[in-house]
Amino acid sequence: MTLLGRLLNNRRAGEAHTAWNLPNLQGPALLTLTSRHFAHGEAMPPRHAAKNVGGGNLSPHLTWTAPAPGTAQLLLVVEDTDVPLPRPAVHCVALVDPASGDLGPGALDARRPAAGVRVLRSTIGRGYHGPAPVKGHGPHRYTFQLFALAATVDGALGAETADRTRPRALLGGITAPVLARGRLTGTYER
């Protein structure tokens, strides 16, 4: 696998197609998103990596500043911007109750999400999927993006539709105004 990583070294999705850069998810960057497990731009601990690379697939602790008044729902999107594909890989999409204030470790588990959390489809499946970059490909950036929406996603798409929709279609179909947003990036390398 190391050879494959080296061969793909110059192929990276980049940030142009991240949720952060979608025209319908633009808004003021007023939320400060942090984790007690890693700082912005630093390496994520192995326990947050995927099980197939020796990690625990445990979603990290996340906390944020109070969302803007009028926030109906928070949308959390986790993307790998360095995957050797045309677009970033979506590792998690979740809807979060704005009253939550934070998510504890493991809160994004598909089978047992925390109270106030609803996990949706990602590129890989449902729930949090930790880093598992190709060995030898170099460091990958995993961007946790939080959007404070003025209306619920279900209001625009319907609950059943939101649960079944592929992540790119879901993100592109959100019509609620973004009142605030913030992001946190961790890295992981094999």
N, CA, C and O of each residue as an XYZ file, in Angstrom:
760
protein
N       0.813     -1.214      0.000
C       0.000      0.000      0.000
C       0.853      1.274      0.000
O       0.397      2.310     -0.483
N       2.065      1.221      0.524
C       2.902      2.407      0.544
C       3.198      2.885     -0.874
O       3.195      4.087     -1.141
N       3.453      1.939     -1.787
C       3.708      2.302     -3.178
C       2.499      3.009     -3.781
O       2.647      4.024     -4.462
N       1.314      2.479     -3.537
C       0.094      3.110     -4.042
C      -0.028      4.535     -3.510
O      -0.369      5.449     -4.260
N       0.245      4.728     -2.237
C       0.193      6.067     -1.643
C       1.142      7.028     -2.315
O       0.795      8.182     -2.570
N       2.347      6.553     -2.605
C       3.323      7.417     -3.284
C       2.885      7.735     -4.711
O       3.061      8.857     -5.185
N       2.312      6.738     -5.395
C       1.840      6.962     -6.761
C       0.703      7.977     -6.822
O       0.570      8.723     -7.792
N      -0.111      7.992     -5.775
C      -1.265      8.901     -5.730
C      -0.953     10.217     -5.016
O      -1.845     11.040     -4.811
N       0.298     10.414     -4.642
C       0.654     11.552     -3.792
C       0.190     12.900     -4.336
O      -0.191     13.770     -3.554
N       0.210     13.095     -5.639
C      -0.195     14.383     -6.219
C      -1.687     14.475     -6.488
O      -2.154     15.499     -6.986
N      -2.444     13.440     -6.173
C      -3.891     13.450     -6.391
C      -4.584     13.692     -5.061
O      -4.518     12.864     -4.152
N      -5.238     14.817     -4.959
C      -5.964     15.185     -3.745
C      -7.215     15.966     -4.139
O      -7.195     16.762     -5.078
N      -8.291     15.727     -3.415
C      -9.566     16.373     -3.740
C      -9.487     17.891     -3.601
O      -9.993     18.613     -4.459
N      -8.867     18.380     -2.545
C      -8.793     19.816     -2.295
C     -10.060     20.348     -1.636
O     -11.006     19.604     -1.376
N     -10.057     21.627     -1.376
C     -11.159     22.243     -0.634
C     -12.252     22.860     -1.498
O     -13.293     23.261     -0.977
N     -12.039     22.941     -2.790
C     -13.004     23.625     -3.664
C     -14.409     23.044     -3.585
O     -15.386     23.783     -3.707
N     -14.528     21.732     -3.382
C     -15.845     21.086     -3.370
C     -16.313     20.688     -1.972
O     -17.213     19.860     -1.832
N     -15.714     21.266     -0.948
C     -16.160     20.956      0.416
C     -17.505     21.627      0.692
O     -17.914     22.552     -0.009
N     -18.171     21.140      1.722
C     -19.429     21.765      2.146
C     -19.198     23.249      2.435
O     -20.050     24.083      2.128
N     -18.062     23.573      3.017
C     -17.720     24.946      3.384
C     -17.795     25.894      2.190
O     -18.136     27.066      2.349
N     -17.484     25.399      1.015
C     -17.446     26.246     -0.184
C     -18.682     26.158     -1.067
O     -18.713     26.767     -2.136
N     -19.702     25.414     -0.644
C     -20.946     25.370     -1.407
C     -21.656     26.723     -1.301
O     -21.732     27.283     -0.207
N     -22.175     27.258     -2.404
C     -22.834     28.571     -2.374
C     -24.005     28.636     -1.381
O     -24.212     29.668     -0.745
N     -24.762     27.556     -1.245
C     -25.923     27.581     -0.356
C     -25.564     27.430      1.122
O     -26.432     27.581      1.982
N     -24.307     27.136      1.428
C     -23.891     27.003      2.833
C     -22.961     28.135      3.259
O     -22.217     28.007      4.231
N     -23.011     29.236      2.526
C     -22.208     30.399      2.893
C     -22.882     31.157      4.037
O     -24.110     31.210      4.115
N     -22.101     31.722      4.895
C     -22.603     32.500      6.010
C     -21.427     33.024      6.805
O     -20.280     32.667      6.534
N     -21.702     33.861      7.776
C     -20.607     34.410      8.580
C     -19.935     33.324      9.423
O     -20.611     32.448      9.964
N     -18.612     33.382      9.532
C     -17.853     32.415     10.332
C     -17.833     32.883     11.782
O     -16.836     33.419     12.267
N     -18.945     32.671     12.454
C     -19.091     33.166     13.823
C     -19.000     32.085     14.894
O     -18.932     32.397     16.083
N     -18.997     30.823     14.488
C     -18.912     29.737     15.456
C     -17.455     29.325     15.630
O     -16.727     29.162     14.650
N     -17.039     29.162     16.866
C     -15.710     28.627     17.134
C     -15.896     27.171     17.510
O     -16.534     26.861     18.517
N     -15.346     26.282     16.711
C     -15.465     24.844     16.903
C     -14.126     24.317     17.406
O     -13.092     24.545     16.777
N     -14.141     23.607     18.546
C     -12.909     23.085     19.128
C     -13.125     21.658     19.621
O     -14.254     21.172     19.701
N     -12.019     21.002     19.948
C     -12.040     19.665     20.520
C     -10.984     19.587     21.612
O      -9.924     20.204     21.502
N     -11.269     18.836     22.655
C     -10.240     18.651     23.684
C      -9.259     17.551     23.274
O      -8.271     17.316     23.969
N      -9.525     16.871     22.144
C      -8.659     15.786     21.696
C      -7.578     16.227     20.716
O      -6.564     15.543     20.577
N      -7.770     17.348     20.038
C      -6.755     17.879     19.125
C      -7.070     19.344     18.855
O      -8.226     19.763     18.911
N      -6.033     20.112     18.564
C      -6.198     21.526     18.218
C      -6.259     21.667     16.703
O      -5.877     20.756     15.968
N      -6.736     22.802     16.252
C      -6.852     23.067     14.805
C      -5.496     22.865     14.128
O      -4.492     23.450     14.533
N      -5.488     22.026     13.089
C      -4.265     21.779     12.324
C      -3.366     20.709     12.903
O      -2.349     20.372     12.296
N      -3.708     20.162     14.063
C      -2.869     19.145     14.694
C      -3.365     17.741     14.370
O      -4.472     17.555     13.865
N      -2.514     16.750     14.675
C      -2.834     15.350     14.421
C      -3.948     14.861     15.343
O      -3.988     15.192     16.528
N      -4.843     14.072     14.772
C      -5.914     13.449     15.548
C      -5.346     12.185     16.204
O      -4.590     11.451     15.567
N      -5.699     11.921     17.468
C      -5.229     10.699     18.124
C      -5.744      9.447     17.407
O      -6.831      9.468     16.830
N      -4.970      8.358     17.440
C      -5.352      7.117     16.750
C      -6.725      6.571     17.143
O      -7.369      5.924     16.316
N      -7.193      6.801     18.348
C      -8.500      6.255     18.748
C      -9.646      6.809     17.889
O     -10.736      6.237     17.869
N      -9.403      7.917     17.182
C     -10.427      8.504     16.320
C     -10.334      7.999     14.881
O     -11.186      8.325     14.055
N      -9.295      7.198     14.572
C      -9.127      6.635     13.230
C     -10.035      5.420     13.059
O     -10.587      4.900     14.028
N     -10.178      4.982     11.822
C     -11.015      3.824     11.511
C     -10.428      2.548     12.112
O      -9.218      2.441     12.316
N     -11.295      1.595     12.388
C     -10.859      0.328     12.969
C      -9.935     -0.446     12.044
O      -9.015     -1.114     12.515
N     -10.162     -0.369     10.720
C      -9.329     -1.132      9.796
C      -7.884     -0.631      9.717
O      -7.049     -1.270      9.076
N      -7.581      0.488     10.348
C      -6.196      0.974     10.412
C      -5.694      0.993     11.859
O      -4.702      1.651     12.172
N      -6.389      0.265     12.733
C      -5.954      0.142     14.124
C      -6.553      1.147     15.083
O      -6.169      1.177     16.253
N      -7.477      1.967     14.630
C      -8.106      2.956     15.505
C      -9.354      2.418     16.171
O      -9.715      1.254     15.994
N     -10.004      3.264     16.932
C     -11.223      2.877     17.634
C     -12.494      3.374     16.971
O     -13.593      3.072     17.437
N     -12.362      4.139     15.881
C     -13.507      4.724     15.174
C     -14.413      5.508     16.122
O     -15.636      5.490     15.986
N     -13.806      6.182     17.065
C     -14.526      6.965     18.063
C     -14.554      8.427     17.625
O     -13.505      9.053     17.472
N     -15.748      8.965     17.424
C     -15.827     10.378     17.045
C     -15.277     11.228     18.193
O     -15.530     10.928     19.360
N     -14.530     12.282     17.870
C     -13.917     13.101     18.920
C     -14.924     14.015     19.625
O     -16.016     14.283     19.121
N     -14.523     14.473     20.786
C     -15.278     15.500     21.499
C     -15.268     16.765     20.653
O     -14.234     17.137     20.097
N     -16.408     17.420     20.558
C     -16.512     18.701     19.855
C     -17.329     19.651     20.709
O     -18.320     19.252     21.321
N     -16.923     20.882     20.749
C     -17.702     21.910     21.428
C     -17.653     23.177     20.578
O     -16.736     23.363     19.778
N     -18.648     24.043     20.758
C     -18.729     25.243     19.937
C     -19.319     26.388     20.737
O     -19.964     26.190     21.767
N     -19.083     27.580     20.239
C     -19.661     28.768     20.856
C     -21.164     28.771     20.569
O     -21.635     28.073     19.671
N     -21.897     29.552     21.330
C     -23.357     29.591     21.188
C     -23.744     29.975     19.766
O     -23.217     30.939     19.211
N     -24.676     29.209     19.174
C     -25.111     29.551     17.814
C     -25.916     30.850     17.798
O     -26.402     31.311     18.831
N     -26.041     31.416     16.632
C     -26.770     32.672     16.452
C     -28.231     32.520     16.872
O     -28.803     31.440     16.726
N     -28.841     33.585     17.390
C     -30.274     33.526     17.698
C     -31.060     33.151     16.433
O     -30.742     33.606     15.334
N     -32.069     32.331     16.606
C     -32.877     31.897     15.477
C     -32.391     30.602     14.840
O     -32.965     30.145     13.851
N     -31.338     30.006     15.396
C     -30.836     28.742     14.862
C     -31.847     27.638     15.156
O     -32.196     27.401     16.312
N     -32.312     26.968     14.113
C     -33.278     25.876     14.253
C     -32.587     24.525     14.349
O     -33.102     23.606     14.986
N     -31.415     24.398     13.716
C     -30.719     23.119     13.672
C     -29.260     23.359     13.308
O     -28.932     24.301     12.586
N     -28.397     22.501     13.817
C     -26.993     22.530     13.436
C     -26.720     21.369     12.485
O     -27.221     20.261     12.679
N     -25.937     21.631     11.479
C     -25.529     20.616     10.522
C     -24.030     20.432     10.682
O     -23.261     21.385     10.555
N     -23.615     19.195     10.964
C     -22.194     18.873     11.096
C     -21.781     18.006      9.920
O     -22.424     16.998      9.626
N     -20.711     18.400      9.250
C     -20.182     17.661      8.108
C     -18.693     17.451      8.338
O     -17.965     18.398      8.636
N     -18.236     16.195      8.198
C     -16.815     15.871      8.331
C     -16.332     15.368      6.972
O     -16.891     14.421      6.418
N     -15.284     16.013      6.438
C     -14.773     15.654      5.117
C     -13.262     15.474      5.121
O     -12.537     16.180      5.823
N     -12.798     14.508      4.316
C     -11.377     14.297      4.059
C     -11.065     15.045      2.762
O     -11.486     14.625      1.684
N     -10.332     16.147      2.868
C     -10.049     16.971      1.686
C      -8.835     16.476      0.898
O      -8.528     17.012     -0.166
N      -8.149     15.462      1.411
C      -6.947     14.982      0.745
C      -7.101     13.597      0.122
O      -6.118     13.017     -0.341
N      -8.303     13.069      0.106
C      -8.556     11.779     -0.524
C      -8.222     11.894     -2.018
O      -8.507     12.928     -2.623
N      -7.620     10.849     -2.635
C      -7.260     10.947     -4.057
C      -8.456     10.714     -4.973
O      -8.467      9.776     -5.770
N      -9.444     11.561     -4.853
C     -10.671     11.516     -5.651
C     -10.982     12.929     -6.135
O     -10.372     13.884     -5.655
N     -11.916     13.086     -7.076
C     -12.255     14.436     -7.554
C     -12.903     15.324     -6.488
O     -12.777     16.548     -6.542
N     -13.594     14.714     -5.523
C     -14.261     15.486     -4.459
C     -13.879     14.915     -3.106
O     -13.539     13.736     -3.008
N     -13.929     15.734     -2.056
C     -13.631     15.221     -0.717
C     -14.579     14.085     -0.332
O     -15.737     14.060     -0.747
N     -14.070     13.149      0.465
C     -14.897     12.059      0.981
C     -15.622     12.561      2.223
O     -14.999     13.119      3.126
N     -16.925     12.365      2.269
C     -17.735     12.782      3.418
C     -17.696     11.647      4.441
O     -18.217     10.561      4.189
N     -17.082     11.900      5.587
C     -16.932     10.884      6.631
C     -18.078     10.888      7.626
O     -18.258      9.912      8.355
N     -18.853     11.954      7.675
C     -20.000     12.002      8.591
C     -20.874     13.203      8.244
O     -20.383     14.276      7.894
N     -22.184     12.990      8.351
C     -23.165     14.076      8.268
C     -24.120     13.843      9.428
O     -24.646     12.744      9.601
N     -24.337     14.880     10.216
C     -25.235     14.747     11.366
C     -26.021     16.035     11.570
O     -25.533     17.134     11.303
N     -27.242     15.871     12.048
C     -28.075     17.000     12.457
C     -28.042     17.037     13.966
O     -28.217     16.011     14.624
N     -27.816     18.226     14.520
C     -27.611     18.368     15.962
C     -28.553     19.421     16.524
O     -28.748     20.481     15.930
N     -29.132     19.115     17.671
C     -29.982     20.065     18.383
C     -29.118     21.257     18.797
O     -28.086     21.061     19.437
N     -29.508     22.482     18.452
C     -28.677     23.648     18.774
C     -28.504     23.881     20.272
O     -27.588     24.599     20.673
N     -29.351     23.298     21.100
C     -29.216     23.456     22.552
C     -28.118     22.568     23.126
O     -27.765     22.712     24.296
N     -27.574     21.658     22.333
C     -26.579     20.698     22.821
C     -25.339     21.359     23.410
O     -24.965     21.061     24.545
N     -24.705     22.239     22.672
C     -23.499     22.910     23.155
C     -22.221     22.135     22.935
O     -21.161     22.734     22.756
N     -22.297     20.812     22.943
C     -21.111     20.006     22.655
C     -21.517     18.571     22.361
O     -22.651     18.161     22.607
N     -20.565     17.827     21.832
C     -20.746     16.403     21.571
C     -19.608     15.675     22.271
O     -18.437     15.996     22.071
N     -19.958     14.705     23.082
C     -18.942     13.912     23.756
C     -18.315     12.896     22.820
O     -18.816     12.683     21.715
N     -17.216     12.259     23.248
C     -16.599     11.219     22.429
C     -17.615     10.123     22.103
O     -18.340      9.659     22.983
N     -17.660      9.720     20.847
C     -18.576      8.667     20.427
C     -19.996      9.127     20.143
O     -20.847      8.294     19.831
N     -20.283     10.407     20.238
C     -21.645     10.930     20.060
C     -22.191     10.730     18.655
O     -23.403     10.796     18.450
N     -21.317     10.486     17.686
C     -21.750     10.347     16.290
C     -21.839      8.891     15.850
O     -21.855      8.606     14.652
N     -21.897      7.971     16.805
C     -22.013      6.547     16.516
C     -23.344      6.269     15.819
O     -24.388      6.739     16.270
N     -23.313      5.516     14.733
C     -24.528      5.247     13.952
C     -25.570      4.467     14.739
O     -26.769      4.686     14.568
N     -25.126      3.564     15.595
C     -26.074      2.722     16.344
C     -26.564      3.379     17.634
O     -27.695      3.153     18.065
N     -25.706      4.191     18.242
C     -26.059      4.824     19.515
C     -25.639      6.299     19.531
O     -24.755      6.683     20.297
N     -26.266      7.118     18.691
C     -25.889      8.538     18.714
C     -26.318      9.190     20.028
O     -27.241      8.721     20.694
N     -25.651     10.251     20.381
C     -25.989     10.994     21.594
C     -27.379     11.615     21.457
O     -27.900     11.779     20.354
N     -27.956     11.950     22.588
C     -29.254     12.643     22.589
C     -29.116     13.941     21.794
O     -28.129     14.664     21.933
N     -30.108     14.222     20.968
C     -30.096     15.441     20.167
C     -29.289     15.329     18.889
O     -29.112     16.323     18.185
N     -28.792     14.127     18.572
C     -27.986     13.918     17.362
C     -28.697     12.927     16.451
O     -29.158     11.879     16.902
N     -28.781     13.258     15.186
C     -29.330     12.350     14.177
C     -28.288     12.195     13.077
O     -27.993     13.148     12.355
N     -27.736     11.002     12.952
C     -26.711     10.773     11.934
C     -27.371     10.397     10.612
O     -28.338      9.637     10.572
N     -26.829     10.943      9.546
C     -27.353     10.704      8.204
C     -26.312      9.938      7.394
O     -25.262      9.562      7.916
N     -26.605      9.715      6.140
C     -25.678      9.005      5.249
C     -24.422      9.830      5.005
O     -24.463     11.059      4.958
N     -23.309      9.127      4.852
C     -22.070      9.766      4.418
C     -21.602      9.017      3.178
O     -22.317      8.146      2.682
N     -20.438      9.332      2.677
C     -19.898      8.627      1.516
C     -19.667      7.160      1.858
O     -19.812      6.286      1.004
N     -19.310      6.900      3.096
C     -18.890      5.570      3.536
C     -20.036      4.766      4.143
O     -20.020      3.537      4.061
N     -20.997      5.396      4.729
C     -22.104      4.733      5.416
C     -22.789      5.728      6.323
O     -22.767      6.929      6.054
N     -23.389      5.256      7.382
C     -24.095      6.124      8.325
C     -23.248      6.281      9.594
O     -22.609      5.332     10.047
N     -23.255      7.475     10.148
C     -22.496      7.728     11.374
C     -21.065      8.159     11.090
O     -20.686      8.405      9.945
N     -20.284      8.244     12.153
C     -18.889      8.681     12.057
C     -18.013      7.564     11.506
O     -18.115      6.410     11.924
N     -17.151      7.927     10.559
C     -16.162      7.003     10.011
C     -14.813      7.699     10.106
O     -14.554      8.680      9.408
N     -13.959      7.179     10.978
C     -12.677      7.802     11.241
C     -11.705      7.745     10.085
O     -11.932      7.037      9.103
N     -10.617      8.495     10.205
C      -9.598      8.538      9.169
C      -9.030      7.154      8.839
O      -8.803      6.335      9.730
N      -8.809      6.912      7.566
C      -8.177      5.683      7.070
C      -7.498      5.992      5.740
O      -7.807      5.359      4.731
N      -6.574      6.962      5.722
C      -5.954      7.334      4.445
C      -5.084      6.203      3.899
O      -4.631      5.332      4.641
N      -4.866      6.237      2.609
C      -3.987      5.269      1.963
C      -2.599      5.415      2.584
O      -2.077      6.522      2.716
N      -2.019      4.295      2.956
C      -0.688      4.309      3.570
C       0.332      4.887      2.589
O       0.378      4.492      1.424
N       1.144      5.821      3.071
C       2.162      6.439      2.249
C       1.678      7.627      1.426
O       2.466      8.225      0.693
N       0.395      7.982      1.531
C      -0.168      9.094      0.761
C       0.149     10.446      1.396
O      -0.085     11.491      0.789
N       0.673     10.423      2.602
C       0.972     11.667      3.310
C      -0.177     12.049      4.224
O      -1.173     11.331      4.308
N      -0.043     13.173      4.908
C      -1.087     13.595      5.851
C      -2.380     13.978      5.125
O      -2.357     14.601      4.063
N      -3.486     13.594      5.718
C      -4.809     13.975      5.222
C      -5.426     14.945      6.217
O      -5.240     14.811      7.426
N      -6.160     15.921      5.700
C      -6.892     16.873      6.547
C      -8.342     16.419      6.663
O      -9.004     16.133      5.665
N      -8.813     16.360      7.888
C     -10.206     15.998      8.174
C     -10.862     17.238      8.767
O     -10.549     17.655      9.882
N     -11.781     17.819      7.994
C     -12.391     19.083      8.382
C     -13.783     18.854      8.951
O     -14.665     18.313      8.283
N     -13.962     19.275     10.195
C     -15.249     19.228     10.890
C     -15.882     20.601     10.671
O     -15.349     21.614     11.123
N     -17.022     20.632      9.975
C     -17.678     21.890      9.620
C     -19.053     21.926     10.271
O     -19.840     20.990     10.129
N     -19.337     23.005     10.979
C     -20.611     23.139     11.689
C     -21.350     24.355     11.146
O     -20.804     25.457     11.090
N     -22.605     24.136     10.744
C     -23.430     25.191     10.156
C     -24.672     25.389     11.015
O     -25.375     24.424     11.315
N     -24.950     26.626     11.415
C     -26.168     26.971     12.150
C     -27.217     27.368     11.118
O     -27.087     28.393     10.449
N     -28.261     26.545     10.997
C     -29.293     26.763      9.981
C     -30.527     27.443     10.573
O     -30.913     27.168     11.709
N     -31.133     28.324      9.801
C     -32.326     29.055     10.253
C     -33.586     28.199     10.202
O     -34.598     28.561     10.802
N     -33.543     27.080      9.502
C     -34.677     26.145      9.414
C     -34.109     24.734      9.429
O     -32.933     24.531      9.128
N     -34.937     23.767      9.777
C     -34.461     22.389      9.821
C     -34.302     21.821      8.412
O     -34.979     22.247      7.476
N     -33.419     20.876      8.282
C     -33.212     20.196      7.007
C     -34.475     19.425      6.636
O     -34.847     19.367      5.464
N     -35.129     18.837      7.625
C     -36.370     18.091      7.377
C     -37.458     18.988      6.800
O     -38.270     18.539      5.991
N     -37.476     20.253      7.212
C     -38.487     21.180      6.708
C     -38.392     21.377      5.212
O     -39.406     21.540      4.535
N     -37.171     21.361      4.692
C     -36.969     21.556      3.261
C     -37.077     20.247      2.476
O     -37.633     20.214      1.378
N     -36.536     19.167      3.057
C     -36.456     17.911      2.314
C     -37.445     16.844      2.778
O     -37.801     15.951      2.009
N     -37.887     16.932      4.028
C     -38.686     15.865      4.619
C     -37.775     14.899      5.344
O     -36.680     14.610      4.861
N     -38.197     14.391      6.492
C     -37.356     13.527      7.321
C     -36.911     12.271      6.589
O     -35.738     11.901      6.641
N     -37.838     11.619      5.911
C     -37.493     10.382      5.217
C     -36.504     10.650      4.091
O     -35.573      9.871      3.884
N     -36.697     11.730      3.371
C     -35.799     12.070      2.275
C     -34.407     12.403      2.807
O     -33.412     11.958      2.234
N     -34.316     13.166      3.879
C     -33.026     13.525      4.459
C     -32.261     12.282      4.902
O     -31.042     12.216      4.745
N     -32.959     11.310      5.449
C     -32.311     10.084      5.910
C     -31.765      9.232      4.766
O     -30.778      8.517      4.946
N     -32.386      9.298      3.609
C     -32.001      8.432      2.484
C     -31.095      9.113      1.457
O     -30.441      8.435      0.664
N     -31.052     10.416      1.465
C     -30.337     11.167      0.426
C     -28.819     11.029      0.563
O     -28.275     11.057      1.667
N     -28.159     10.882     -0.566
C     -26.692     10.843     -0.578
C     -26.161     12.193     -0.092
O     -26.807     13.223     -0.286
N     -24.987     12.185      0.538
C     -24.504     13.424      1.174
C     -24.354     14.623      0.249
O     -24.749     15.727      0.624
N     -23.804     14.449     -0.937
C     -23.625     15.599     -1.840
C     -24.966     16.188     -2.252
O     -25.108     17.408     -2.330
N     -25.952     15.335     -2.516
C     -27.291     15.820     -2.882
C     -27.943     16.511     -1.690
O     -28.594     17.543     -1.854
N     -27.777     15.961     -0.512
C     -28.344     16.570      0.692
C     -27.743     17.951      0.912
O     -28.469     18.924      1.113
N     -26.420     18.035      0.873
C     -25.747     19.315      1.119
C     -26.127     20.351      0.072
O     -26.340     21.516      0.406
N     -26.214     19.948     -1.175
C     -26.591     20.871     -2.245
C     -28.047     21.288     -2.202
O     -28.411     22.323     -2.760
N     -28.898     20.486     -1.537
C     -30.331     20.761     -1.470
C     -30.780     21.587     -0.278
O     -31.963     21.905     -0.158
N     -29.866     21.935      0.594
C     -30.231     22.725      1.775
C     -30.512     24.160      1.341
O     -29.683     24.808      0.702
N     -31.699     24.640      1.703
C     -32.103     25.990      1.309
C     -32.200     26.952      2.490
O     -32.352     28.158      2.300
N     -32.112     26.420      3.708
C     -32.204     27.281      4.891
C     -31.016     28.230      4.948
O     -29.890     27.821      4.662
N     -31.240     29.479      5.307
C     -30.112     30.398      5.453
C     -29.142     29.922      6.537
O     -29.558     29.401      7.572
N     -27.856     30.108      6.286
C     -26.819     29.782      7.266
C     -26.583     31.035      8.102
O     -26.142     32.063      7.590
N     -26.883     30.936      9.395
C     -26.750     32.086     10.289
C     -25.329     32.247     10.804
O     -24.882     33.357     11.095
N     -24.624     31.128     10.913
C     -23.238     31.148     11.388
C     -22.610     29.815     11.028
O     -23.309     28.834     10.777
N     -21.292     29.788     11.004
C     -20.599     28.539     10.728
C     -19.199     28.593     11.311
O     -18.656     29.663     11.585
N     -18.630     27.412     11.494
C     -17.276     27.309     12.022
C     -16.680     25.979     11.616
O     -17.398     25.054     11.237
N     -15.357     25.887     11.697
C     -14.729     24.620     11.334
C     -13.465     24.375     12.138
O     -12.843     25.290     12.678
N     -13.115     23.099     12.191
C     -11.947     22.612     12.903
C     -11.322     21.539     12.028
O     -12.019     20.645     11.548
N     -10.011     21.618     11.817
C      -9.341     20.632     10.982
C      -8.309     19.875     11.781
O      -7.463     20.470     12.448
N      -8.383     18.537     11.711
C      -7.377     17.664     12.298
C      -6.699     16.919     11.171
O      -7.247     16.821     10.073
N      -5.515     16.394     11.429
C      -4.788     15.642     10.401
C      -4.578     14.199     10.857
O      -4.614     13.890     12.048
N      -4.360     13.336      9.884
C      -4.041     11.938     10.189
C      -3.220     11.388      9.028
O      -3.492     11.685      7.865
N      -2.206     10.578      9.361
C      -1.316     10.025      8.350
C      -0.945      8.592      8.720
O      -0.795      8.255      9.895
N      -0.801      7.759      7.696
C      -0.332      6.378      7.905
C       0.944      6.165      7.117
O       1.514      5.074      7.146
